[in-house]
Amino acid sequence: MKLIDRYLLRELFKLFFGVLIMISTAFVIQRLIFLTEWSMHRGVGMLGVLKLLGCLFPGLFLTAVPIVSLFVIIIVLSHLSEDNELVVMMTTGRDIFSLAKPVLVFSLISTFFTLYLALFLTPASLRWFEIVKWQLVQSKSEQAIPTQTFVDFAHDSQIYIQDKDENGLKNLIIFSQGESDVPLGGNEIGSNFIFAKRARIENQAEKAESRLRLDNGVFISHADKPDQDQFVSFEKAVARLDFEGADKLTTRLKRQLYTADIFQLVSIIQKPGQLKLKKKDIVKFGISVTEDARIELSQRISQILSCLLLALWGIGLGIKPPRTNRTISYILGALAGFGFYYMNVFFKALALKKYMPIEPALFSPVVLILLTGAWLMQQRMKGREPLSFLYNLDEYLRQKRAEKKPK
């Protein structure tokens, strides 16, 4: 590799990692505040918060890497143009295609990184985020449940804990009004009570199940008809758990388990009848799991292709006339990056609202990037300046400011 190519690659990667670290720092500060507030009400410690935070980084990088790559290409090429370094390179016999080689190498590396994030790391991290969050809510709920007061813990049910220690809950009462949702209930309409000496919370995150194991107690059911009253003592029993927010976590976890990796997404799209979900878990905001899988798969592939094609934008917008204002480079980089992001959000919203078919909507950003990027490159090859109006405006404003300065 030539010395100039190595120099360009070094500048691109140096700025890339610098910007990514800045974004990660801001992300940590913002998310840490939110997760800490969430954990305080559920008995979750700082270690659990850090686990959740770690699961969110791949998703952040998946969104940030294409935008940061575009921003970096524009800034580096703009600085080279501003310092007349591109002019020197052109005088040595290099054209735009040879100049684009290190930029394309940089884009290919970031594209492969995005591919790994989109198809493997991010889906797994999102699934583990839901699993860890669900485990923390359910396993830490023993510490979070207050003692000596009735609290809601299932549908139309309340629980009272007299005391608790490292072995679990002690001397508890479960009260249910209406159709029985507790063990041994028999679906009677009335009041149901459980008294137990000991209880432990058990959870299986992969199955999205949580239950309360009861030891040495009695079940009392008082129905509307006295002859249907029940009084049953037991040594072992199990009650379903549904703490505040746990039902939503369970639904999200089930969906994540079904839409976690690329192979599962393809399987859902090809054989949707194999799903074993309830109707309320299958549909979310009017989108079925199959449609959700199509959106996820199309979006991931679109992000991968966009990361590579954004190099066309970067080269077309990054090359500029010498000695122009550096601020324009930052403005162009920011506008192009946020424009790409909101373009993805806009077309995804069209797919979710069913204003456009899923695949055409999600791949529209790729097509637009390809067409506009090819046009920019064509203008550069012809020696034209597609953004001449912007630089003329900048030159005009600089002259006005110079005229206003006292002589």
QUIZIBEL-V824120 format. One line per field, one symbol per residue. ss: DSSP state (@ for helix, = for strand, . for the rest). phi: phi as a letter, one per 40 degrees, with the letter a starting at -180 (. if undefined). burial: I if it has 16 or more other ideal C-beta (glycine too) atoms within 10 Angstrom, else O. Layout:
# QUIZIBEL-V824120
ss->???
phi->???
burial->???
This chain:
# QUIZIBEL-V824120
ss->..@@@@@@@@@@@@@@@@@@@@@@@@@@@@@@@@@@@@@@.....@@@@@@@@@@@@@@@@@@@@@@@@@@@@@@@@@@@@@..@@@@@@@....@@@@@@@@@@@@@@@@@@@@@@@@@@@@@@@@@@@@@@@@@@@@.@@@@.....=====..=========..============.........================@@@.===============..@@@.===========.....@@@@@@@@@@@@@...@@@@@@@@@.@@@....@@@@.=..=.@@@@@@@@@@@@@@@@@@@@@@@@@@@@@@.......@@@@@@@@@@@@@@@@@@@@@@@@@@@.....@@@@@@@@@@@@@@@@@@@@@@@@......@@@@@@@@@@@@@@@@@...
phi->.ccccccccccccccdcccccccccccccccccccccccccbgccccccccccccccdccccccdcccccdccccccccccccgcccccccchcbcccccdccccdcccccccccccccbccdccccccccccccccccccccccccfacbcaacfbbbbbcaaacchcbfbbbbbbhccbbcgcggccibbbbbacbabcbabcccfbaabcbbfaabbbbccbdcbcbabcacbabbcbacdgcccccccccccccbcbcccccccccbccccbbcdcccbbfgbcccccccccccccccccccdccccccdcccccaccfcccdccccccccccccccccccccccccccgcbcccdccccdcccccccccccccccccgcbcbcccccccccccccccccccc
burial->OOOIIOOIIOIIOOIIOOIIOOIOOOIOOOIOOOIOOIIOOIIIOOOIIOIIIOIIIIIIIIIIIIIIIIIIIIIIIIIIIIOOIIOOIOOOOIOOOOIIIIIOIIIOOIIOIIIOIIIOIIIOIIIIIIIIIIIIIIIIIIOIIOOOOOOOIIOOIOIIIOOIOOOIIOIIOIOIOOOIIIIIIOOIOIIIIIIIOOIOIOIOIOOIOIIIIIOOIOIOIOIOOOOOOIOOOOOOIOIOIIIOOIOOIIIIIIIIIIIIOOOOIOOIOOOOOOIOOOOOIIOOOOIIIIIIIIIIIIIIIIIIIIIIIIIIIIIIIIIIOOOIIOOIIOOIIOOIIOOIOOOIOOIIOIIIOOOOOIOOIIIIIIOIIOOOIOOIIOOIOOOOOIIOOIOOOIOOOOOOOOOOOOO
